[in-house]
Amino acid sequence: MSCILRPHPISPVSITSQDRAGPEKSSVFMANHVSSLKRARQTETKTADNRANKTKLRSTLRLLREAIVEGNKKTIAATYSETVSILDKSVQKGVLHKNTASRYKARLNARVKALVAPKKVA
């Protein structure tokens, strides 16, 4: 089902090279059908939600990696549990695949254990 796209009545008819370079390139055209308009609104909302979830995930991963580099054991433990929680929520929300989240958790857990656990002398 393809719908015919027409120029938006408010936007100019001719598209300049500056318009193509901007982020609002896709908003130049407007859908015809009510269902297409609704789908466009839903897509914008879901895109914003997904972007926020991904940003939150990346920032917590960055905080944990920075804590690991610093070596502060108290910060690492608290940040690790928060990061694992956000990874699991990301899987539930569809931001990450479950195997990807599992891989992240395994690798981060190995790094945290290496710092937190006492080193054995052989």
C-alpha positions as CSV (number, residue, x, y, z in Angstrom):
1,M,0.0,0.0,0.0
2,S,1.7,3.1,-1.1
3,C,0.3,6.5,-0.8
4,I,0.9,9.5,-2.9
5,L,2.9,12.2,-1.2
6,R,2.1,15.8,-1.9
7,P,4.0,18.9,-0.8
8,H,2.9,20.3,2.6
9,P,0.6,23.3,2.1
10,I,2.7,25.5,4.4
11,S,6.1,24.6,3.0
12,P,7.5,26.1,-0.2
13,V,6.9,24.1,-3.4
14,S,10.6,24.2,-4.5
15,I,13.1,22.5,-2.4
16,T,16.5,24.2,-2.2
17,S,19.8,22.6,-1.4
18,Q,19.6,24.1,2.1
19,D,16.3,22.3,2.7
20,R,17.8,19.0,1.7
21,A,20.7,19.4,4.2
22,G,18.5,20.0,7.2
23,P,16.9,17.5,9.5
24,E,13.4,18.4,8.5
25,K,13.9,16.9,5.1
26,S,11.2,14.3,5.7
27,S,8.6,16.9,6.9
28,V,8.4,18.6,3.5
29,F,5.8,16.1,2.3
30,M,2.5,15.3,4.0
31,A,0.6,12.0,3.8
32,N,-2.9,11.9,2.3
33,H,-4.8,9.4,4.3
34,V,-5.9,9.7,7.9
35,S,-4.3,6.4,8.7
36,S,-1.0,7.6,7.2
37,L,-1.2,10.8,9.2
38,K,-1.8,8.8,12.4
39,R,1.1,6.4,11.6
40,A,3.4,9.4,11.0
41,R,2.4,10.9,14.5
42,Q,3.0,7.5,16.1
43,T,6.4,7.1,14.4
44,E,7.5,10.5,15.7
45,T,6.4,9.6,19.3
46,K,8.1,6.2,19.2
47,T,11.2,7.6,17.6
48,A,11.5,10.1,20.4
49,D,11.0,7.4,23.1
50,N,13.5,5.1,21.5
51,R,16.1,7.9,21.2
52,A,15.6,8.7,24.9
53,N,15.9,5.1,25.9
54,K,19.1,4.6,23.9
55,T,20.6,7.8,25.3
56,K,19.9,6.7,28.8
57,L,21.4,3.3,28.1
58,R,24.6,4.8,26.6
59,S,25.0,7.3,29.4
60,T,24.8,4.6,32.1
61,L,27.2,2.4,30.2
62,R,29.6,5.3,30.0
63,L,29.3,6.0,33.7
64,L,30.1,2.4,34.6
65,R,33.1,2.3,32.3
66,E,34.4,5.6,33.8
67,A,33.9,4.2,37.3
68,I,35.8,1.0,36.3
69,V,38.7,3.2,34.9
70,E,38.7,5.2,38.2
71,G,38.7,2.1,40.3
72,N,36.3,3.3,43.0
73,K,34.7,0.1,44.3
74,K,31.7,1.7,46.0
75,T,30.8,3.6,42.8
76,I,31.3,0.5,40.7
77,A,28.9,-1.7,42.7
78,A,26.1,0.9,42.6
79,T,26.6,1.8,39.0
80,Y,26.8,-1.8,37.9
81,S,23.4,-2.7,39.4
82,E,21.8,0.4,37.8
83,T,23.4,-0.4,34.4
84,V,22.2,-4.0,34.5
85,S,18.7,-2.8,35.4
86,I,18.7,-0.4,32.5
87,L,20.0,-3.1,30.1
88,D,17.1,-5.4,31.1
89,K,14.6,-2.6,30.6
90,S,16.1,-1.8,27.2
91,V,15.5,-5.5,26.2
92,Q,11.9,-5.2,27.4
93,K,11.3,-2.0,25.4
94,G,12.9,-3.4,22.3
95,V,15.9,-1.1,22.2
96,L,18.4,-4.0,22.5
97,H,18.3,-7.6,21.5
98,K,18.4,-9.9,24.6
99,N,21.7,-11.5,23.4
100,T,23.3,-8.1,23.0
101,A,22.3,-7.1,26.6
102,S,23.5,-10.5,27.9
103,R,26.9,-10.0,26.2
104,Y,27.2,-6.4,27.7
105,K,26.4,-7.7,31.1
106,A,28.8,-10.6,30.9
107,R,31.7,-8.4,29.8
108,L,31.0,-5.7,32.3
109,N,30.6,-8.2,35.1
110,A,34.0,-9.7,34.2
111,R,35.6,-6.3,34.4
112,V,33.8,-5.4,37.7
113,K,34.8,-8.8,39.3
114,A,38.4,-8.3,38.3
115,L,38.5,-5.0,40.2
116,V,36.3,-5.8,43.2
117,A,37.4,-9.3,44.0
118,P,40.6,-9.7,45.9
119,K,43.5,-10.9,43.8
120,K,44.8,-14.4,44.7
121,V,48.5,-14.9,45.0
122,A,49.7,-18.2,43.6
